[in-house]
């Protein structure tokens, strides 16, 4: 019979380097106290890294830069925990993901239908912010990202350059999805969605 140590380690290895997790991922293998002790031992051995209280990763190792910081998406998914909880990048991070901003914000916000939670990893804050079902309607789809990015920019700052960038970036299939999800957008965002979707740049 395998020990809890080997079972947890096997699951960590199965997730691959770059995976992020909380103790909750292993509670089917043992008590919270037992899981915490195993994770602490693995941190001391250098197998995994403690990113913040109750948050760990199996880091990607770079030959020059050493252990790399995990992606915001990986951190957010670990914070969300339970399967079925959805996440929607919002604000400046949504704009960055679409190429509308070159700067990765120091505070990254994900809208969620799960509980709110905030964690700081190195110089970056990752926040899960509970929101309305309407805002989560197009989550996990390109339309959710576009709606949140445009809302972040604001009505006065969505100009021809922004429309052109999105037209170039999105596929015809993406544009069809935008039109299908237009009901989830504020009226002024919907107007711009039609402009983005109506043709090629």
Beta strands, then each sheet from edge to edge (+ up, - down):
strand 1: 19-21
strand 2: 49-52
strand 3: 55-58
strand 4: 61-62
strand 5: 66-67
strand 6: 87-89
strand 7: 107-112
strand 8: 117-121
strand 9: 124-130
sheet 1: 1+ 3- 2+
sheet 2: 4+ 5-
sheet 3: 6+ 7- 9- 8+
end
